[in-house]
Amino acid sequence: MSFESLGLHADILRAISEKGYTTPTPIQLQAIPTILAGKDVMGAAQTGTGKTAGFTLPLLNRLMETRNSHGGKRQIRALVLTPTRELAAQVGESIALYGKHLPLRSTVIFGGVKINPQIQKLRQGVDILIATPGRLLDHVGQKTIDLTQIDILVLDEADRMLDMGFIHDIRQVLAIVPKEKQTLLFSATFSADIKTLANGLLKSPMLVEVARQNTTAENISQVVHPVDKKRKRELLSFLIGSNNWRQVLVFTRTKHCANKLTEQLNKDGITAAAIHGNKSQGARTKALANFKSNTIQVLVATDIAARGIDIDQLPHVVNFELPNVPEDYVHRIGRTGRAGSEGEAMSLVCVDELKLLKGIERLIKIDIPSMIIDGYTPDPTIKAEPIKNGRGGPRPQRKNNGQRTGGQKQNGHKPQGQPVANGKRKNQSSTNARTAKPKQRQSNNVNRPDNFGNC
Ligand code: AMP
């Protein structure tokens, strides 16, 4: 099946072909005709499936069809809400790319940057607005935006918006936009909260689904490297150096750990930058651009900051720390092996995290193969300690001033045995997960005292 057969506008087809896409992905095959027909959609799509084009292509098409229905005046007719700035920017880029031959204007608005240039853009008139909920409501409050002409509303990564405490903001936006509109809701997971939101919002939606919920893509090879907490950074530097990895996305649980690890990697001669909520928007954009252009080797990210990062064919994702929320594992490793390319996801797991690992394996219904790297065998006398500073506490709430407060709680875990692979206990190195064993490398940091705390 080709893009041509889906009935898209010739100028959209031209942009698709210039981008080099020849065949629609499964989600696109399902979503495009449904959205073109004006139906509401409930999309269960993981990242990496091509879902962004799945909704942006027909959205552009619909706006072209109804271009003259608002008296020819340029008004915001499509609103895309995303949880993070990065995702907003990325959806904005996709819309600009696929709509580059169309006479439609789009703009992206998110917090952390000056509001005045955004007001200017809005005044000039836009057809499509991509926004994060907080800044959108700031504009509503300042009356610098008109949402009364919305024909199409998209909630992208709705599960994450709820996780981030945006439900109240979303409800406020829903109260402003017209009742009569087409609504598209995409979510990687379908919790009870998402279903409640969808029930009140979508009219006889078509369910568009590609991968089963909480499964991990098959073209991603996954492996666990058991290692002592204090030796994780050393092992990471070793893996990157000995395998000569050029582009590695590394996840930590906390901003503090992301900063600390970045500093340590740079000291090890590995170029790295951190991306998390405490970084200015400028710093985040710069770090991402440098990573995409291969100016830096490693991007160290927290879960929320990394949400929506799309880098073509990202080859390696490392979980420096396992996430507290098992679903985040699926999101994290979804950054690699995108749209058919091969990817490798590895997790450095210390004894404290064995319970988290179990939770992840239960969720994805896979026993992740385990492989001890020579020279990094965990010390069996080390007892598990509770994990501090993780997500999983009370959800962040927006305060009146627009900032969010977060609750972080201690998350204790009982000690458990060695990691399990394929149903068996594994105490020694195994080669079933990776064929190439990293070459031994002179490490200049073996004796560096650990100053990571929990990191
Ligand atoms: P998404 O799931 O929307 O984040 O998209 C994942 C990646 O797939 C992005 O890098 C897209 O540029 C790419 N992509 C989307 N549609 C196609 C397609 N039909 N053929 C090849 N790549 C695609």
Residues whose N, C-alpha, C, O or C-beta is under 5 A from the ligand:
A	BS01	AMP	Y21 T23 P24 T25 Q46 T47 G48 T49 G50 K51 T52 A53 D310 D312 R338 A339
